[in-house]
Every structure is written in C-alpha cells, then in structure tokens.
Amino acid sequence: MAVPDCLHADAAFGPQVSPSCRSFDFTRTFEESIFAIAPSTIFIASAALRACGIALERPIVRRGWLYPVKLVRVPSPIVHND
C-alpha cells in the first residue's frame, strides 16, 4: 500500500518526502523550483540590472578613427589555406 503513496510523493511541493518512501530526500517539485528556477531567476534579474547600469555609464575610452575598421575586421574570421 505504500508503493502508490511513493509514486505520487514527488508531485507534492514540500522539502521532504514521506519517511515511509525514502529516508531523506527532497521532492522533485521542490528541487526544480528551489534549486533550479530560483537561482536562474536571480541571475537573470541581476544580469539585467547590471547591463542597464553599464549602459547608463559614460564611456571611458573614446572612439578613434580606426574604430569602424576594427568593427568590421574583428568579427570576420581569418581563413588559413593549408
């Protein structure tokens, strides 16, 4: 009778599965929400705030006359004929 309870134990949101199923383990829903979704959300929000802060700052280095040449040249790959 404990087997059906253990099959549905991971669907519940809670930090611990019933001790009759496993000695100590987090439920799958709890693991996915706390250990995966929450850190990703915090990282994305902090990265967005940092990007906005950087975009609003004044540039430190001025652009020289070679800037357009570098802008075109850098992304293009170097081809080697071996």
Backbone bond lengths (Angstrom), bond angles and torsions (degrees), N, CA, C in turn:
res aa  C-N    CA-C-N  psi(-1)  N-CA   C-N-CA  omega(-1)  CA-C   N-CA-C  phi
1 M - - - 1.439 - - 1.523 111.05 -
2 A 1.313 117.70 -22.23 1.458 121.16 -179.80 1.516 112.02 -76.51
3 V 1.306 118.09 -20.31 1.459 121.25 -177.92 1.524 112.21 -64.05
4 P 1.348 121.50 -47.42 1.468 119.55 177.75 1.521 112.87 -61.86
5 D 1.344 117.10 -34.15 1.461 119.59 177.39 1.517 110.98 -64.89
6 C 1.314 117.13 -37.60 1.459 121.33 -179.69 1.530 111.54 -71.79
7 L 1.318 118.25 -30.88 1.458 120.65 179.24 1.521 111.75 -67.31
8 H 1.321 116.74 -33.58 1.464 121.03 -178.44 1.526 112.70 -98.16
9 A 1.313 117.13 2.26 1.463 120.30 -177.04 1.519 112.29 -67.73
10 D 1.341 118.16 -32.66 1.458 120.50 -178.99 1.518 112.89 -74.34
11 A 1.329 118.43 -14.65 1.462 120.98 -179.95 1.526 111.59 -78.28
12 A 1.311 117.22 -21.09 1.460 121.14 -179.29 1.523 109.71 -78.47
13 F 1.347 115.68 148.41 1.461 120.11 176.54 1.520 107.71 -94.34
14 G 1.302 115.60 114.03 1.452 120.16 178.04 1.506 108.87 -175.35
15 P 1.301 117.46 156.25 1.457 118.55 -176.28 1.519 113.82 -72.06
16 Q 1.325 118.71 -23.87 1.455 118.63 -174.48 1.522 110.61 -133.16
17 V 1.329 115.17 138.04 1.457 121.96 173.06 1.522 107.78 -76.70
18 S 1.288 115.85 155.57 1.455 120.54 178.85 1.530 110.58 -55.46
19 P 1.306 118.11 135.64 1.468 120.73 -179.89 1.531 113.64 -60.72
20 S 1.325 117.43 -19.89 1.463 118.81 178.48 1.530 111.18 -72.59
21 C 1.345 117.85 -20.68 1.472 121.11 178.47 1.526 110.84 -87.18
22 R 1.311 116.19 -57.38 1.466 121.70 -178.98 1.518 107.15 -139.13
23 S 1.318 116.49 155.09 1.464 119.11 -175.22 1.530 111.63 -62.55
24 F 1.330 118.55 -54.17 1.460 121.53 173.50 1.512 108.13 -153.49
25 D 1.323 114.95 121.14 1.452 120.33 179.83 1.518 108.06 -160.72
26 F 1.327 115.64 148.15 1.457 120.03 175.08 1.523 109.50 -80.80
27 T 1.333 115.90 150.61 1.460 118.89 174.85 1.519 108.72 -73.12
28 R 1.320 116.59 154.36 1.462 121.02 -177.79 1.534 111.44 -62.48
29 T 1.321 117.17 -40.26 1.466 120.67 178.69 1.524 110.98 -62.30
30 F 1.320 117.12 -42.20 1.461 121.65 178.49 1.527 110.83 -64.67
31 E 1.336 116.92 -44.12 1.467 120.66 179.41 1.522 111.45 -60.72
32 E 1.332 117.37 -45.71 1.455 120.54 -177.54 1.516 111.83 -67.04
33 S 1.324 117.45 -37.87 1.464 118.98 -177.00 1.521 112.94 -79.12
34 I 1.301 117.83 -42.42 1.465 120.44 -175.26 1.523 112.32 -85.53
35 F 1.325 117.24 -43.27 1.467 120.47 -173.36 1.521 114.06 -92.22
36 A 1.330 119.41 -9.10 1.464 120.94 -179.56 1.520 111.78 -123.34
37 I 1.308 117.81 -54.41 1.462 120.70 -174.04 1.525 111.55 -72.33
38 A 1.315 117.90 -43.96 1.466 120.86 -177.61 1.536 112.51 -62.38
39 P 1.334 120.76 -49.25 1.473 118.97 178.44 1.526 112.94 -63.82
40 S 1.318 117.33 -35.77 1.469 120.06 178.45 1.519 110.66 -65.13
41 T 1.310 116.91 -41.93 1.461 121.10 178.82 1.521 111.03 -64.34
42 I 1.314 117.11 -42.88 1.469 120.62 178.56 1.525 110.50 -63.51
43 F 1.332 117.65 -42.30 1.459 120.73 179.89 1.530 111.45 -64.72
44 I 1.323 118.05 -45.32 1.467 121.08 -179.11 1.523 110.65 -63.76
45 A 1.331 117.36 -42.42 1.466 120.15 179.58 1.530 111.02 -65.59
46 S 1.324 117.98 -43.03 1.467 119.62 -179.70 1.525 111.25 -69.67
47 A 1.327 118.16 -35.07 1.467 120.46 176.96 1.524 110.95 -66.38
48 A 1.323 117.12 -38.90 1.464 120.35 178.23 1.531 111.08 -65.93
49 L 1.322 116.73 -42.13 1.474 119.87 177.76 1.523 111.03 -64.10
50 R 1.318 117.50 -40.48 1.466 121.02 179.64 1.525 110.87 -66.83
51 A 1.330 117.11 -40.66 1.464 120.75 178.86 1.528 110.76 -63.80
52 C 1.328 117.16 -39.65 1.468 119.68 176.48 1.526 110.93 -65.17
53 G 1.322 116.66 -40.11 1.467 120.18 178.47 1.517 111.82 -64.15
54 I 1.313 117.93 -40.98 1.460 121.68 179.11 1.528 110.58 -68.49
55 A 1.322 116.95 -38.61 1.466 120.45 -179.10 1.530 111.72 -65.36
56 L 1.315 117.54 -29.00 1.459 121.03 -177.98 1.530 113.34 -85.82
57 E 1.327 117.67 -12.93 1.464 120.13 -179.91 1.522 111.20 -76.01
58 R 1.326 115.01 154.33 1.459 119.76 175.11 1.510 109.73 -73.66
59 P 1.335 117.79 143.64 1.465 119.11 177.34 1.530 110.95 -68.16
60 I 1.310 116.78 143.86 1.457 122.01 -178.32 1.528 110.43 -87.03
61 V 1.312 116.35 -38.41 1.462 121.69 -177.05 1.524 108.82 -104.96
62 R 1.322 116.37 136.64 1.464 118.55 177.99 1.524 109.51 -87.42
63 R 1.303 115.17 155.48 1.462 120.36 -179.50 1.522 109.26 -83.92
64 G 1.310 115.64 130.90 1.454 120.87 179.42 1.526 111.23 -93.11
65 W 1.323 114.67 -173.36 1.460 119.42 -178.32 1.523 112.13 -74.07
66 L 1.344 118.10 -17.24 1.460 121.47 178.21 1.530 113.30 -87.39
67 Y 1.309 118.37 -2.97 1.459 121.56 -177.00 1.531 112.48 -56.58
68 P 1.332 120.30 -48.24 1.476 118.85 179.38 1.531 112.78 -61.84
69 V 1.329 117.28 -35.75 1.459 120.44 178.70 1.528 110.21 -65.99
70 K 1.326 117.09 -43.81 1.454 121.36 178.98 1.529 111.28 -66.04
71 L 1.310 115.95 -36.76 1.453 120.69 -179.70 1.526 111.26 -64.24
72 V 1.323 116.73 -35.33 1.464 120.94 179.20 1.521 110.57 -82.02
73 R 1.300 117.57 -38.66 1.454 122.32 -172.33 1.532 113.67 -77.04
74 V 1.285 118.61 -41.15 1.454 121.64 -172.92 1.536 112.86 -61.98
75 P 1.327 120.77 -46.45 1.465 118.48 -178.51 1.529 114.28 -71.01
76 S 1.330 118.06 -20.10 1.468 118.32 -177.84 1.525 110.21 -77.10
77 P 1.319 117.18 134.54 1.467 119.49 -177.95 1.522 112.54 -73.61
78 I 1.312 115.24 153.17 1.464 121.30 176.60 1.523 107.01 -90.63
79 V 1.314 116.67 126.26 1.464 122.02 -177.55 1.506 109.10 -98.73
80 H 1.315 116.36 127.50 1.458 121.83 176.90 1.521 108.99 -107.19
81 N 1.300 117.06 129.79 1.457 121.33 175.21 1.528 107.42 -102.60
82 D 1.299 116.19 99.43 1.479 120.10 -179.14 1.504 111.15 -94.93
